[in-house]
């Protein structure tokens, strides 16, 4: 069985929710690390690395970018996939290419847009005000892409045969 590491950043909970859903699909040894809370140790022992994060104002979370830049050589020797949570789904790939070295983007075994959530409860007052004003919303809502989440789990399980 292959060992799988899911590294992610989650500000408001959407990416973390996707990680939990993906993990339900996967067989074998799976570790998940939220880079907002923990620095990963040695990633050499993992066969598959899945990186997930959110896009905010066209930028991938800085802790994801820093991790990828610091570990690019090791990542290029692994099977690496990515998933992105962002409201502008059609631009998700464009945003990743603008934030991650192209050498790594070109080597990804998958890059999925897993939808997004607006979770007002996890925002401070200024963030709530801005989000409500910009997107003309009154309450939290979810637009997660469960088909994409299932594809991620299925693809990784196929690789682990």
C-alpha positions in Angstrom: 0.0 0.0 0.0 1.2 3.5 -0.8 1.5 6.1 1.9 -0.4 9.3 1.3 0.1 12.7 2.7 -2.4 15.5 2.4 -0.9 18.9 3.1 -3.4 21.8 3.2 -4.1 25.3 4.3 -7.6 26.2 5.5 -8.6 29.6 6.6 -12.4 29.4 6.8 -12.9 25.6 6.8 -13.8 24.7 3.1 -10.4 23.1 2.3 -10.4 21.2 5.6 -13.9 19.9 4.8 -12.7 18.8 1.4 -9.7 17.0 3.1 -12.1 15.1 5.4 -14.3 14.1 2.5 -11.3 12.9 0.4 -9.9 10.9 3.4 -13.1 9.0 3.6 -12.5 7.7 0.1 -8.9 6.7 0.5 -7.5 3.3 1.4 -4.3 2.7 3.2 -2.1 5.0 5.4 -3.2 8.6 5.1 -1.8 11.5 7.1 -3.2 15.0 6.9 -1.4 18.2 8.0 -2.9 21.7 8.1 0.0 23.9 7.4 -1.7 26.7 9.2 -1.3 24.7 12.5 1.7 22.4 12.0 4.9 22.2 10.0 5.4 18.8 8.3 8.4 16.7 9.1 10.1 14.6 6.6 8.0 14.0 3.5 10.4 11.5 1.9 8.5 8.5 3.2 5.3 9.3 1.3 4.5 8.0 -2.1 1.7 10.4 -2.9 1.3 14.0 -1.8 -1.9 15.9 -2.2 -1.7 19.6 -1.7 -4.9 21.6 -1.1 -5.5 25.3 -0.5 -7.7 28.3 -1.0 -7.3 31.2 -3.4 -7.9 34.6 -1.9 -7.8 37.7 -4.2 -6.0 35.6 -6.9 -3.3 34.3 -4.5 -2.8 30.8 -3.2 -2.3 30.8 0.5 1.3 31.9 1.3 2.1 28.9 3.6 1.3 26.5 0.6 3.5 28.5 -1.7 6.4 28.6 0.8 6.1 24.9 1.4 6.1 24.1 -2.3 9.1 26.4 -2.9 11.1 25.0 0.0 10.4 21.4 -1.0 10.2 21.6 -4.8 13.1 19.2 -5.5 11.6 16.5 -3.2 8.1 17.1 -4.6 9.3 16.6 -8.1 10.4 13.1 -7.2 6.9 12.2 -5.9 3.4 11.7 -7.3 1.9 15.1 -6.4 -1.7 16.3 -7.0 -3.4 19.5 -6.0 -6.9 20.7 -5.3 -8.1 24.3 -5.0 -11.0 25.9 -3.3 -12.0 29.2 -4.8 -15.1 31.0 -5.9 -13.8 31.6 -9.4 -13.5 28.0 -10.5 -12.8 28.7 -14.1 -9.7 30.6 -13.0 -8.4 28.0 -10.4 -5.8 26.5 -12.8 -4.6 30.0 -13.9 -4.2 31.1 -10.2 -2.2 27.9 -9.4 0.1 28.5 -12.4 0.7 32.1 -11.2 1.6 31.0 -7.7 3.5 27.6 -8.1 6.6 26.9 -10.3 5.5 25.7 -13.7 7.9 22.7 -13.5 5.8 21.4 -10.6 2.4 22.3 -12.1 3.3 20.4 -15.3 4.2 17.3 -13.2 1.0 17.2 -11.2 -1.0 14.0 -11.7 -4.2 16.0 -11.1 -5.3 19.6 -10.4 -9.0 19.8 -9.3 -11.2 22.7 -8.4 -13.3 21.5 -5.4 -15.6 24.4 -5.2 -15.9 26.8 -2.3 -17.8 27.8 0.8 -18.6 31.2 2.2 -18.4 30.6 6.0 -19.2 34.0 7.6 -19.1 32.5 11.1 -15.4 32.0 10.8 -14.6 35.5 9.6 -13.9 38.6 11.6 -16.2 41.7 11.3 -14.2 43.4 8.6 -14.0 40.2 6.5 -17.7 39.6 6.9 -18.5 43.2 5.8 -16.2 42.9 2.8 -17.6 39.5 1.7 -21.2 40.6 2.2 -20.6 43.8 0.2 -18.6 42.2 -2.6 -20.7 39.1 -3.2 -24.0 40.6 -2.1 -24.8 37.8 0.3 -26.5 37.7 3.7 -25.6 34.2 5.0 -23.0 31.4 4.8 -23.4 28.9 2.0 -21.6 26.0 0.4 -20.8 25.3 -3.3 -18.4 22.3 -2.8 -17.9 20.2 -5.9 -18.5 16.7 -4.7 -17.8 15.2 -8.1 -14.3 16.6 -8.0 -13.8 15.4 -4.5 -14.9 11.9 -5.5 -12.6 12.0 -8.6 -9.6 12.8 -6.3 -10.3 9.8 -4.1 -10.9 7.5 -7.0 -7.7 8.7 -8.9 -5.5 8.1 -5.8 -7.0 4.7 -5.1 -6.4 3.7 -8.7 -2.7 4.7 -8.3 -2.5 2.5 -5.2 -3.1 -0.8 -7.0 
